[in-house]
Amino acid sequence: MNIIVLLKQVPDLTQLAGPADGPRMLEADAPKVVNPWDEYALETAIQLKEVHGGQVTGLTVGPPQAVEALRTALAMGLDQAVLISDPALTRIDSLVTARLLAAGIGKLGHYDLIVGGRASIDAAASATAVQVAALLDLPVISYVAELKSVDPAMASLMAIRLLENGRQRVSSRLPALITVVKEINEPRYPSFMGLRQAKKAIIPTWTLADLGLEAGQLKARVSWQVSAAPSREARLEMLQGPPAEAAATLADRLIDDQVI
């Protein structure tokens, strides 16, 4: 079973000390990690390979340093990885990214399933994977919380989608594309041996020329910018007196402020 995982390198939000660091999220030297949602996609693909055999290929679009996210994915169990990167890609949106990924998938060749995370933690658009499916004319099942069955021989799968008001059972033919949510599994940690091997791995970088594309064909239509949330002044008042009196005063204040 050949599976392709869509991965993205994103800012490491755990390294941001506070709201004032918000604008640093997009700086080139800001700490970067594998998009956490994509870790669940990667684990899903690895588990399927462990059951059905085959291989898992990771594919990402980004600057040269995004290769480090692929090395982390290799250490977690990815079989091979490809980075799509080109100096001409100075400004891209989800559709441009999807077109690049679709071209990369076409260059990879045969596949049974494409797996992505539900969204990226930076843009949070939940659009790229769905756009990839549209460009490749594939059925897409989003927000998958459980895979009930996957049968490569019969080219079929059955999944459970997690919706706001319940769960939905969906079946599809393969090849298909799915996006997963965190309820589907618990991602494994990279092994020590995996980290050593990933450090030495040769990860090819495909340019626009390798994909048969030109920069003029890939013009972003959407732009976005990260900024810190406006700061607010906090006011602290200590209520004095016996507990019953302080509680009554607190209740009066909450009623006045229409909290209760």
C-alpha positions in Angstrom: 0.0 0.0 0.0 1.6 3.3 -1.1 0.6 6.2 1.1 1.5 9.9 0.7 1.5 12.2 3.8 1.1 15.9 3.4 3.4 17.7 5.9 4.1 21.3 6.8 6.8 23.0 8.8 5.2 25.6 11.2 6.4 28.0 13.9 6.8 26.3 17.3 4.1 28.1 19.3 5.4 26.5 22.5 8.6 28.6 22.2 6.7 31.9 22.2 6.9 33.5 25.6 3.8 35.6 25.2 1.5 37.6 22.9 4.3 40.1 22.2 6.1 37.3 20.4 3.3 36.9 17.9 5.0 38.8 15.0 8.0 36.6 15.4 6.1 33.5 14.2 6.9 34.1 10.6 10.5 35.2 11.1 13.1 33.0 9.3 15.0 32.3 12.6 11.9 31.5 14.7 11.9 27.9 16.0 10.0 25.5 13.6 8.5 22.1 14.0 6.3 19.6 12.1 2.7 20.8 12.1 1.2 19.0 15.1 -1.9 18.0 13.2 0.3 16.4 10.6 1.8 14.1 13.2 -1.5 12.4 13.5 -1.6 12.0 9.7 1.9 10.5 9.8 1.0 8.1 12.5 -2.1 7.0 10.6 0.0 6.3 7.5 2.6 4.4 9.5 0.0 2.2 11.2 -1.6 1.4 7.8 1.8 0.4 6.4 2.5 -1.8 9.4 -0.8 -3.7 8.7 -0.8 -3.7 4.9 2.8 -3.3 3.9 4.1 -0.9 1.3 5.7 2.5 1.9 4.9 6.0 3.3 6.2 9.1 1.5 6.2 12.5 3.0 5.8 15.6 0.8 6.1 19.2 1.9 6.3 22.6 0.3 8.5 25.2 2.0 11.9 27.0 2.2 15.1 24.9 2.3 15.0 24.7 6.1 11.7 22.8 5.9 13.8 19.8 5.2 14.3 19.5 9.0 10.6 18.8 9.4 11.0 15.9 7.0 13.9 14.6 8.9 11.7 14.5 12.0 9.1 12.7 10.1 11.7 10.2 8.8 12.8 9.6 12.4 9.1 8.8 13.3 8.8 6.1 10.6 8.5 7.8 7.2 10.1 5.7 4.4 11.1 8.5 2.1 10.5 12.3 1.8 10.6 15.0 -0.8 10.8 18.8 -0.3 9.3 21.1 -2.9 11.2 24.3 -2.8 12.2 27.0 -5.2 13.6 30.5 -4.8 10.9 31.8 -7.1 8.2 30.8 -4.6 8.4 34.1 -2.6 4.7 34.3 -1.8 2.2 31.4 -1.9 -1.3 30.7 -0.6 -3.2 27.5 0.0 -4.1 27.1 -3.6 -0.6 27.6 -4.9 0.6 25.1 -2.2 -2.0 22.6 -3.4 -1.0 23.0 -7.0 2.6 22.3 -6.0 1.7 19.3 -3.9 -0.6 17.9 -6.7 2.3 18.2 -9.2 4.6 16.5 -6.7 2.1 13.7 -6.2 1.9 13.3 -9.9 5.7 13.0 -10.1 5.8 10.4 -7.3 3.5 8.1 -9.3 1.2 5.4 -8.0 -0.5 5.8 -4.6 -3.4 4.3 -2.8 -4.1 7.0 -0.2 -3.1 10.6 0.7 -3.3 11.6 4.3 -3.2 15.1 5.8 -3.8 16.8 9.1 -7.1 18.7 9.6 -5.3 22.1 9.4 -2.0 23.8 10.1 -1.6 25.7 13.3 -0.3 28.9 11.6 -2.9 29.5 8.8 -5.6 27.2 10.2 -7.4 27.4 6.8 -8.2 23.6 6.5 -8.1 24.2 2.7 -4.9 22.9 1.2 -5.6 19.1 1.5 -9.1 19.6 0.1 -7.7 21.7 -2.8 -5.2 18.9 -3.5 -8.1 16.4 -3.7 -10.0 18.7 -6.1 -7.0 19.1 -8.4 -6.4 15.4 -8.5 -10.1 14.6 -8.9 -10.0 12.4 -5.8 -12.8 11.7 -3.2 -12.0 13.4 0.1 -13.1 12.5 3.6 -12.3 15.2 6.2 -12.1 15.2 10.0 -11.5 11.4 10.2 -11.5 10.2 13.8 -11.3 6.5 13.0 -10.6 4.2 10.1 -13.0 1.3 10.4 -11.6 -0.6 7.5 -9.0 -0.2 4.7 -8.9 -2.8 2.0 -6.2 -2.2 -0.7 -7.2 -5.3 -2.6 -10.8 -4.2 -2.9 -9.7 -0.5 -3.2 -12.0 0.7 -0.5 -12.1 2.3 2.9 -14.6 3.1 5.6 -14.0 6.0 8.0 -15.8 7.7 10.9 -15.9 11.5 10.7 -16.0 13.6 13.8 -18.7 16.3 13.4 -19.9 18.9 15.9 -23.2 17.1 16.4 -22.1 13.5 16.2 -20.2 11.0 14.1 -20.7 10.1 10.5 -19.8 6.8 8.8 -18.4 7.3 5.3 -17.2 4.8 2.7 -15.0 5.5 -0.3 -13.2 4.0 -3.2 -9.4 4.2 -3.3 -7.3 6.1 -4.2 -8.7 8.9 -1.9 -7.6 11.7 0.4 -8.4 11.9 4.0 -7.7 14.5 6.7 -7.5 13.3 10.3 -8.2 14.8 13.8 -6.3 14.0 17.0 -8.9 11.5 18.1 -7.6 9.0 15.5 -4.4 8.0 17.4 -1.4 9.0 19.5 1.7 9.9 17.4 4.8 8.0 18.3 8.1 9.7 19.3 11.1 9.6 17.0 13.5 6.8 18.1 17.1 7.4 18.8 18.1 5.2 15.9 15.6 6.9 13.7 17.0 10.3 14.5 20.5 9.1 13.6 19.4 7.6 10.3 17.2 10.7 9.5 20.2 13.0 10.0 22.1 11.1 7.3 19.2 10.7 4.9 19.3 12.3 1.5 16.1 14.2 0.9 15.6 15.3 -2.7 14.4 18.9 -3.4 12.2 19.4 -6.4 12.1 22.8 -8.0 9.4 24.3 -10.3 11.4 23.0 -13.3 11.4 19.5 -11.9 7.6 19.7 -11.6 7.1 21.2 -15.1 5.8 24.5 -13.6 6.6 28.1 -14.0 6.5 30.9 -11.4 4.1 32.9 -13.6 1.5 30.0 -13.2 1.6 30.2 -9.5 0.3 33.6 -8.3 -1.0 33.8 -4.7 -4.5 35.4 -4.4 -4.6 35.4 -0.6 -2.2 36.9 1.9 -2.2 36.9 5.7 -0.2 38.4 8.5 0.4 37.4 12.1 0.2 40.1 14.7 0.0 40.2 18.5 -3.4 40.6 20.2 -4.0 44.0 21.7 -2.9 44.2 25.3 -5.4 44.8 28.1 -4.9 46.4 31.5 -5.8 44.2 34.4 -7.1 45.6 37.6 -6.8 43.7 40.9 -8.8 44.5 44.0 -8.5 42.6 47.2 -11.8 42.4 49.1 -11.3 42.9 52.9 -13.4 41.9 55.8 -15.0 38.6 57.1 -15.6 35.9 54.5 -19.4 36.4 54.4 -19.1 40.1 53.9 -16.5 39.7 51.2 -18.6 37.1 49.4 -21.6 39.5 49.5 -19.5 42.3 48.1 -18.2 40.0 45.3 -21.7 39.0 44.4 -22.8 42.6 44.2 -19.9 43.5 42.0 -20.6 40.5 39.6 -24.2 41.5 39.4 -23.3 45.2 38.6 -20.9 44.0 35.9 -23.6 41.7 34.5 -21.4 38.6 35.0 -24.2 36.9 36.9 
